[in-house]
Amino acid sequence: MERFSGGVLAAVGIGALGFLCVPILIVVPMSFSSARALTFPPPGFSLRWYQAFFGDPRWMEAMSTSASVALLASTGAVILGGLAAYGLSRGNFRGRAIVEGNFLAPLIVPSIIVAVALYLALARVGLLGTYLGLVIAHTLLVVPLVVMVLGVAIRSFDLRIEQVAWSLGASWATTCRKVLLPNLAPSLLAAWIFAFIASFDEVIVTSFIAGTYETIPKRMFNELILEINPTITAVATLLIAFTVLALGVVGLLVRGGRLRPPLVEPGPARSASS
């Protein structure tokens, strides 16, 4: 009976995964189509839409904006989210659950509500439609992902290892730099990748606050409103390939067990110092 239930569950999972992959199986071949319009199946093989993408300065500018914003936002989110995750995991203060829930709220609240809130907030401080405002908004959006990933990693890291370093005279900054960060490096990389992907793919908040700045998702959305341009299939294929590659790196880290820091049992003081 258990084997039958497991088989049914596996079949449902595979079916759901296949259903989610159907759009990919359509979009990717269409990006190599020789037709002048969206046609499936493609009548022939051609790289014309990739040439149109890389040869269009507007798409290249949007790519540059998306990459730079995602780079700054993900890096800032790792710094801020890492400090928040450490405080929430190691701290013992009243209202910690409320603070943690506030950090994770952007993952639960609909994106349109977050977009309107950021629109009003950035307009009050004069950052609406600016590059700095766009970076700040994306940073706030991806911080919860970093808090989730690093929160698990920090809680799984034995506090006694840090206490041994403190007992040997190391400051908190030294302990963080020489003990905590080396052990959490794989988790930091995974959190940064998740944050980068989330920022790069963000379209709703970007459409509200970016002003004249165009990112790749925003330009795709605008292109679909004006006309159905087959170049979008090439862009979508490149984004899919990038996402799969990035998640593959995270998968390798998980498979290698590197997302869980080694839990070293503290021994005598002379062993720790050695």
Secondary structure, DSSP 8 states (H G I E B T S, - for coil): -HHHHHHHHHHHHHHHHHHHHHHHHHHHHHHTB-SSS--SS-SSB--HHHHHHHT-HHHHHHHHHHHHHHHHHHHHHHHHHHHHHHHHHH---TTHHHHHHHHHHHHHS-HHHHHHHHHHHHHHTT-TTSHHHHHHHHHHHHHHHHHHHHHHHHHHS-HHHHHHHHHTT--HHHHIIIIIHHHHHHHHHHHHHHHHHHHHH--HHHHHH-TT---HHHHHHHHHHH---THHHHHHHHHHHHHHHHHHHHHHHHHTTTTS--------HHHHH-
